[in-house]
Amino acid sequence: MLYAIIDIGSSTVRMAIYNINYGKIEMLMKKKHTLGLAAYVENGILKQQGIDKTCTILNEFRDFLHDFKIENVSAFTTAAIRNAKNSNAVIEELQRRTHIPIRIITGEEEAKFDFIGVMREIDSKTGIIIDVGGGSTEIIHYENSTIIKKTSIPLGALLLHTKYVEDFLPSNDEITDMKKEINSFLDSAKDFTNIKTANICGIGGTAKSLRLLYNKLFACPADNMHMQVKEFSELIQRYVRDNQPTEKDIIMLLKTAPDRLQTIIPGIVLINTICQHFSAECLTYSDTGMREGFIYDQIIDNGKK
């Protein structure tokens, strides 16, 4: 069975096509458009320009699915729209103009789907998973392959850039301000007090771009999935506006994160601050996450009930 998943995020809108057979999934292809919905939010309201751009992308995806006769489609949105004061009106307009049913995924559901997707791929039975998106970050603490605690904080790579950074790259003062707010949210997550872990699993586009940049800067094999947290501060300092990044470092950034030039450093600051909060020494990247977890939980396992 061919199945399309459309994920309307704060930074990007993605469509992935999967082949689902006998409880197993295979990704056949994916398409992505960089949108940056968080930049279209003013006083908590998602502006019409952001809605129009989203409609254009969704209609392109709809036409693609129609041409290839793919009828099984699930579309959802996360912090991009759920945090907007006019979220219900936005969803109604998107559905009316695209004829695609769209579901708002809560932060709790997002963390749950992240966990289900990752646990299908990694061997670790105990640890922490983080998913840094554009407008929110999900944190999951698990033991013996079971979720113990999960939370969603309303901070993401795009949101941090929009709120704190005046140029493409942040200054040291802007990074300090970002870290203060990140730590404030982490300190307020009482369920996560006094939790320490040597390794954190990172998923999502920010963690993926961090891995690519890290492997280039520190001469690691291209397929390396493990990053030493102690190196993150040096990586960030290479791209601080005050330090005037070298041409070589800029070339590496352009090659590894062309779609995230504005958001990648705020995203790494967020990841680094979380890793330090939990005293993690290593960040391991996983290529599976919410979309795969959604399929297993809502389509495959739901079909067995």
C-alpha positions, 0 to 999 in steps of 0.5 A: 500500500502506498501512503503519503505523509504530509508534515507542515512544520515551522521551517519546512513542509515535507511530503514523504511517500511510503510503501507499507506491507505486512507491518513494515514501511519503506520510504520511497521518496520525499519532497520538501519546501522551505517555508518558515511559517514562524516568520509569518506570525505576528502577535500570535496570529499567522498572517495571510501571506503564510497561509497562502504560501502553505496552500500553494505548497499543499496544492502542488503536493495534492496534484502530485498525489493525484497524478500518481493515483496515491489516495492514502494521505495523512496530513498534520501540523505541529507547532507551526500552526497549533501555537497560533491564536487563529489555528482553527481558522487557519486549518479550516482555510487550508482544508477548504482551499486544498481539499486535504484533511489536516490534523493538529498534532499536540506536543504530547502526541508529537513526543509519543510519535517521535519515541515510537519511530526512534525505538524501531531503529535504535538499540538503547533501552534507556535514555533521552530523545530530543526533536528540535523543530522550528517552533518547538522541541520535544524531550522524551525520557525513557527507561526499559524501552518505556516512556517515563516522562515527555514534554514539549517546550515552545522553543525551536530553531526558527523561533529563536532566530526570529526572536533574537537574531538580527542578521543571518548569524547570531552575536555572542550577546544574542546567544547568551539571551537565547541560552537564558530563555532555553535554560528557563524552560528547562528549569521549569520542566520539573519532571526532568529535574536531576536527570542525567544521561551520557548519551542523547538521541537527536532527531529532526532536521536541525540534528541532521544538519548539525551532524553534516556540519560536525562531520565536515568541520571535525573530519569525521566519516560522512556516515558518522552518527555520533557527536561529542557534545564538548565540540559544540561550543567550538562549532558555535563560536566558528559562526558567531557574527562577532568572530567574523567566520572564515571563508572556509567555514562559511563554505562548509555551512553553505554546503551542509545546511543551505536550507537552514542558514539562518536557523542552524546556529540557533538550533545548535545552541538549543541542542547544546544547551539541552545536552549540557542540562542533562550532562550528556557527553554524546549526541547520536543522530537517528534518521527516523522520527515522528512520521515513521512513529505516526505510521506505526501508531496510527496506521499499522497498529491501529489497523490491527485493532 
